[in-house]
Amino acid sequence: MNTISAERILLVESDPDIRDLSAHPALEPLGTHVQVVADVNAAIQYAARSAPDLVIADLNLPGLSGKDLLVALNSLGFRFR
């Protein structure tokens, strides 16, 4: 039996309207698993546990920015292309 796992997308967005529009209606029909979080700390915790295949992040998040998230993920060993 050949089992193909869905790609895991981590969406980091603080605006609930944008989260609702982009996460499940737009991405899940493509066969992906979408995890939605609202801030950088939650994103780092999720990424450390689940190693997403793709991270989509708002660069203007409150508190730590999307750029801070990229630095943190890089320090955890994630490589970006």
Phi, psi and omega in degrees: 000129180258114181253125178252123179273147179290145175294145181258122178249132174254117178255121181246106185211129182274338182276115183298328179294317179291319177303313183295324182283325189261331188286282190283313182294326186267324188259321183295325177299345178278001179090019180257159170260125183248124172254127182248129175228159186257352182210169185295319181299315178295324179295317180296316179299315179296313183297323180294328180275322194240354178044076181296155177280332183214137175242125174245117186227140171290130179283341183252052177284151176290149182076237176288139184273172174299328176294320176298322178299315180299319177297315181296316180295323176299319180291337176276357177103003177286141179244138184249145178244000000 
